Amino acid sequence: HQDGILKKRLTYEIMTPQSVGIPSSKLVLGKHSGRHAFSRRLNELGYKLSSTKLNDVFIRFKQLTDKKKYIFDEDIVVLVEEKIGKVPEMFILDYFQISSGSGAVPTATVRLRINKKAHILQESARGDGPVDAAYKAIDKIVKSEINWSSPPKLIDYSLHSISSGKDAQGEVTVKIKYKGATLTGRGASTDIIEASIKSYLNVLNKIAGTEIGLKKIKEKI
């Protein structure tokens, strides 16, 4: 059915997603997904693989479907990155400061190191809360390095404790939508704001690896 949708949508879809105001239908990959559907999803995620590399990753994909009923974007990214090499860390937290209080507008100042070098950028921003302010400051920095048409959209934020006690570490998980793909980032710290920043940078580095490092990835392939 997926292969049919990709080849001739009107035969299989009585109503198109566009006809009801949805940009495009998202195919959930699984055990019966074919090579064509898998290859197309790779392209949508920004990966351009040679025929040999595609075959290798597709074999691993089919092996994974024996263990998982549904395969999500994060699973595909891991499969590809394990094959062609880990995406380099483009943005690293160097410093942050939060200013907030009763009756005050939360403000964040964030400083990032770029490409593990002495290149450092700093921005400040206001937000609805300290985390929102920090994310907006980060967006300013990342936008100056990646010429994206629109910033990623945060669609989910969750926090849970990964240890016990007053000094317990909190792990923050964020999910963002970017160019049709849903990506997940994670970060841990005894400071909730720092964990939040780390999780956001984790997912932004995945985007940076695609947007900035795509040329290098192609050369490796």
C-alpha positions as CSV (number, residue, x, y, z in Angstrom):
1,H,0.0,0.0,0.0
2,Q,2.8,2.4,0.9
3,D,4.6,1.7,-2.4
4,G,1.3,2.3,-4.2
5,I,0.7,5.6,-2.4
6,L,4.2,6.8,-3.4
7,K,3.7,5.8,-7.0
8,K,0.1,6.9,-7.6
9,R,-1.5,8.7,-4.7
10,L,-5.0,9.3,-6.1
11,T,-5.5,5.5,-6.6
12,Y,-5.0,4.8,-2.9
13,E,-6.0,8.1,-1.2
14,I,-9.7,9.1,-1.7
15,M,-9.0,12.4,0.0
16,T,-5.5,14.0,-0.3
17,P,-4.0,15.5,2.9
18,Q,-3.7,18.9,1.0
19,S,-7.5,18.9,0.4
20,V,-8.2,19.2,4.1
21,G,-5.4,21.6,4.8
22,I,-2.6,19.2,5.8
23,P,0.7,19.6,4.0
24,S,1.4,15.9,3.4
25,S,0.6,12.5,4.9
26,K,3.4,11.0,7.0
27,L,4.1,7.3,6.4
28,V,4.8,5.2,9.4
29,L,7.4,2.6,8.4
30,G,7.1,-1.0,9.5
31,K,7.7,-4.6,8.7
32,H,5.9,-4.4,5.3
33,S,7.5,-1.1,4.2
34,G,9.4,-1.6,0.9
35,R,12.7,-0.2,-0.3
36,H,11.1,2.6,-2.2
37,A,9.2,4.0,0.9
38,F,12.4,3.6,3.0
39,S,14.5,5.4,0.4
40,R,12.0,8.3,0.1
41,R,11.9,8.8,3.9
42,L,15.7,9.0,3.9
43,N,15.6,11.7,1.3
44,E,13.0,13.6,3.3
45,L,15.3,13.4,6.3
46,G,18.2,14.9,4.3
47,Y,20.2,11.8,3.5
48,K,21.5,10.9,0.1
49,L,23.0,7.5,0.0
50,S,24.7,5.6,-2.7
51,S,23.0,2.4,-3.9
52,T,25.4,0.2,-1.9
53,K,25.0,2.2,1.3
54,L,21.2,2.2,0.8
55,N,21.1,-1.5,0.5
56,D,23.2,-2.0,3.7
57,V,21.0,0.4,5.7
58,F,17.8,-1.1,4.3
59,I,19.0,-4.6,5.5
60,R,19.5,-3.2,9.0
61,F,16.1,-1.5,8.8
62,K,14.4,-4.8,8.0
63,Q,16.2,-6.5,10.9
64,L,15.0,-3.7,13.2
65,T,11.4,-4.2,12.0
66,D,11.6,-7.8,13.5
67,K,12.1,-6.2,16.9
68,K,9.9,-3.1,16.6
69,K,6.4,-2.8,15.1
70,Y,6.8,0.9,14.1
71,I,10.0,2.6,12.9
72,F,10.2,6.3,13.6
73,D,12.4,9.1,12.2
74,E,14.8,8.8,15.2
75,D,15.3,5.1,14.5
76,I,16.1,5.8,10.9
77,V,18.6,8.6,11.8
78,V,20.4,6.2,14.2
79,L,20.6,3.5,11.5
80,V,22.2,5.9,9.0
81,E,24.5,7.6,11.4
82,E,25.8,4.3,12.7
83,K,26.6,3.4,9.1
84,I,28.2,6.6,7.8
85,G,29.5,8.0,11.0
86,K,28.2,10.1,13.9
87,V,27.1,13.6,13.0
88,P,29.7,16.1,14.6
89,E,28.7,18.3,17.5
90,M,28.4,21.8,16.1
91,F,27.1,23.7,19.1
92,I,28.4,23.2,22.7
93,L,27.1,25.0,25.8
94,D,29.8,27.3,27.2
95,Y,27.7,29.5,29.6
96,F,24.2,30.6,30.5
97,Q,22.5,33.0,32.9
98,I,18.8,33.3,33.7
99,S,17.1,36.3,35.1
100,S,13.5,35.9,36.4
101,G,11.3,36.6,39.3
102,S,7.9,37.7,40.4
103,G,6.7,40.5,38.1
104,A,9.8,40.3,35.9
105,V,10.0,39.1,32.3
106,P,12.3,36.0,32.2
107,T,15.5,36.7,30.3
108,A,18.3,34.3,29.3
109,T,21.8,34.9,28.1
110,V,23.4,31.9,26.4
111,R,26.9,31.5,25.1
112,L,27.8,28.6,22.7
113,R,31.1,27.3,21.4
114,I,31.0,26.5,17.7
115,N,32.7,23.5,16.1
116,K,34.7,22.8,19.2
117,K,36.9,25.8,18.4
118,A,37.5,29.2,20.0
119,H,34.6,30.6,18.0
120,I,32.1,31.7,20.6
121,L,28.7,33.4,20.1
122,Q,26.4,34.9,22.7
123,E,22.8,36.0,22.5
124,S,20.1,37.1,24.9
125,A,16.4,36.8,24.7
126,R,13.1,37.1,26.6
127,G,10.5,34.4,26.9
128,D,7.3,33.2,28.5
129,G,9.6,31.3,31.0
130,P,13.3,30.7,31.6
131,V,13.4,27.7,29.3
132,D,11.5,29.5,26.5
133,A,13.9,32.5,26.9
134,A,17.0,30.2,26.7
135,Y,15.6,28.4,23.6
136,K,15.0,31.7,21.9
137,A,18.5,32.9,22.6
138,I,19.9,29.7,21.2
139,D,17.7,30.0,18.1
140,K,19.4,33.4,17.5
141,I,22.9,31.9,17.6
142,V,22.0,28.8,15.5
143,K,20.2,30.9,12.9
144,S,23.4,32.9,12.4
145,E,25.2,29.6,11.6
146,I,22.5,27.7,9.7
147,N,20.5,29.6,7.1
148,W,17.2,28.0,7.9
149,S,14.0,29.4,6.5
150,S,12.2,28.9,9.8
151,P,13.3,27.6,13.2
152,P,12.4,24.2,14.5
153,K,9.0,23.9,16.2
154,L,9.0,22.4,19.7
155,I,6.2,19.9,19.9
156,D,6.9,18.1,23.2
157,Y,8.9,18.7,26.4
158,S,9.1,16.3,29.3
159,L,11.2,16.1,32.5
160,H,11.9,13.1,34.8
161,S,14.3,12.3,37.5
162,I,17.0,9.8,36.7
163,S,18.3,9.5,40.3
164,S,17.1,10.1,43.8
165,G,17.9,12.7,46.5
166,K,17.9,16.5,46.6
167,D,20.8,16.6,44.1
168,A,19.1,14.2,41.7
169,Q,19.7,14.6,38.0
170,G,16.8,15.5,35.8
171,E,16.6,14.3,32.2
172,V,14.8,16.5,29.8
173,T,13.5,15.1,26.5
174,V,12.4,17.4,23.7
175,K,10.8,16.6,20.4
176,I,10.9,19.1,17.6
177,K,9.5,19.3,14.1
178,Y,11.8,20.4,11.3
179,K,11.2,20.1,7.6
180,G,8.6,17.4,8.1
181,A,10.9,15.3,10.3
182,T,10.4,14.7,14.1
183,L,13.6,14.6,16.0
184,T,14.3,13.9,19.6
185,G,16.9,15.4,21.9
186,R,17.9,14.5,25.5
187,G,20.0,16.2,28.1
188,A,20.7,15.6,31.8
189,S,21.8,17.8,34.7
190,T,21.1,18.6,38.3
191,D,20.0,22.0,37.0
192,I,16.7,21.8,35.1
193,I,17.5,24.8,32.9
194,E,20.9,23.3,32.0
195,A,19.3,20.0,31.2
196,S,16.7,21.8,29.0
197,I,19.4,23.6,27.1
198,K,21.5,20.4,26.6
199,S,18.5,18.5,25.3
200,Y,17.7,21.3,22.8
201,L,21.3,21.5,21.6
202,N,21.3,17.7,21.2
203,V,18.5,17.9,18.7
204,L,19.9,21.1,17.0
205,N,23.2,19.3,16.5
206,K,21.3,16.6,14.5
207,I,19.9,19.4,12.3
208,A,23.3,21.0,12.0
209,G,24.8,17.7,10.9
210,T,22.4,17.6,8.1
211,E,22.3,21.2,7.0
212,I,26.0,22.0,7.4
213,G,27.6,18.6,7.2
214,L,25.5,17.2,4.3
215,K,28.3,18.0,1.8
216,K,30.9,16.1,3.9
217,I,28.5,13.2,4.3
218,K,28.0,13.0,0.6
219,E,31.8,13.0,0.1
220,K,32.1,10.0,2.5
221,I,29.4,8.1,0.6
